[in-house]
Amino acid sequence: MTRKLAVFVLGFAVAAPVHGQLSSGVASMGAQFQGYSFDKALGVSAANLLMIPIAYQVGIGDKLSLDAYAAYARGAVEIGDNSFTLNGPVDTRLRANYEVTPWALLTLGVNLPTGKTEHTADEARVAAVLASDLLGFREANFGLGFGATAGIATARRMGETGVGLGVSYRLASEFQPSADTTLKYTPGNEIRVRFGVDRNIGASKLTAGLTYQNFARDELDGKDLFQAGNRWRGDMTFSFRTGPGSSWTAYVTDVYRDRGDIRLPSLSGDPTSETTGTQNLVIGGIVGAWRARSTLTLQPIAEFRMLSREDPGGEGFLVGGGLSVPLRFGSIGVTPGGRLNFGQLQGGAAENHSLIGGELSLMIGFGSR
């Protein structure tokens, strides 16, 4: 870990200029609450997550920008007559973006292990529910140990069409995932490649992208544990104007996860291998910025999520809609928002169970944008 950190710090020092003009920066903070109520036959009757995030972004000169993110989170799950909680700070994320040339951007990031990596058995139940891809909770693990990421992206414009390519590599370090054992878990390093294209169509804009992720094998106490399957993500958005100060963006995303391989210990001493099934998540929706008055803009959103899995349990769909209202008071921006969601989630017995939930948020920004 020490060697990895030294390499990252050295890269950061090379990227940062010795002299630069510091901008005033932009800070934001607030509170976000997500909650769901489930059919009791599912086994889990309720789950919620409260997050209090804080973020800061500042520019140094014309080429370097720095940003930081931290948050406090509290997750709760009700199973039968019992309630389980997981709370504390999450990992802190720092990132630097440096414009190497007008057509190339270098990004260096670090994940500081300020979050809780060691979970008790009760806390692990909360983390397992929050990790559902269908429900879209903004935080599940709270802590993943130290990590460092380096990436470079390049883009070129050819008339009305823009083409971009980005590559990044993430180094992960070991941590102790359970408070009840001394086992050390090491997530596999990750490489990510993304290709994107956009094109202006009159006053509208079409954007599409394809992302590929590959992971090295996870290890438990230095022994092979899990080989995650490759992940593919396709995105497409179409943005268009409907009047002065009003615009809409329709979007669709497909995230496909290939089969993985997990090795389990056996009484004979030789590990057995099992294959995890494929998974596909489709997200589609539309979000707008509608100027109701000269000083009032409304931001409605409608979204659909559908998850299919080869393994039993966890499949389902979610339909939701909501509204946020950005307000400005001098250099301070305040954005209250809310959303209502409903849908179905499949249990372990391949039975569908209804769910209903929603989100409430209040975000406050300081500084000019």
C-alpha angles and dihedrals in degrees: 000000000000092000092049092050092049091052091050095048091048091052091049092051092051092050096049118082119235092229128029143145112257116222122217092257132216124256130188136181138161146125131282126189125190121181140170136189117206138197104270090231087071090070094237111077100184143003133182142170129204117195130184105191130184126191136178133191128186136172126222112199119321100305111038129069128175129198135180134193132193134159146178115226138187121191125187133185130186117211114177108313093337130092123204128192139193118189143159140085119321125223116295116237124205125184139179125198118196126184102223092178132352087268103037130065124192118205126193122181140173132199109212114206097235091128129086110272098167111076129185118224090264093048090049089060090058093047091050093056094043090053093069108127091206096057093048100215109182095227132027114154100036089201134036101167127245118335137169129199131194124185144162129204132189132188137185132191122219109182109296092349128082125196125194138180128190133182127186138174126203124202117204130194133208125269138171108258099185129054089204097061140034095230116135120221123201118191116216119258115255135221119195129190123186131186120190139179133184134183134191113231106188106296091342131081132214119200129183134175142178123204128191123196127190125184132200117229118285115236135209114202089341095308126113111264114158138006108201116215121247116271128218124191126187122190134185130176133178118197123191140164125240100183144324108331093355128108141157135207123201115196142181129187131185120193116188123188117195126217118291134203125230126189118212127192117248136197091251091060095243112107120239122224126224130182123229117216131247123267133201128192121190121192125183135166151122130249127187145190107212119182104218092173136000090266100030128071123179123205111202122182136190122186141177126199127187125181124193123185136186090213117069120264133031099061120128148102137262129200121190146163136186150152138236126190117205112207129186128210107176107292093349123088122196122191120183116186145169142185138191121212134185135170147112134289127195119231129211091273091060091252122136119235128191124241137184130188147134149201134244124189142172117189126184124196129194125200135026124302 
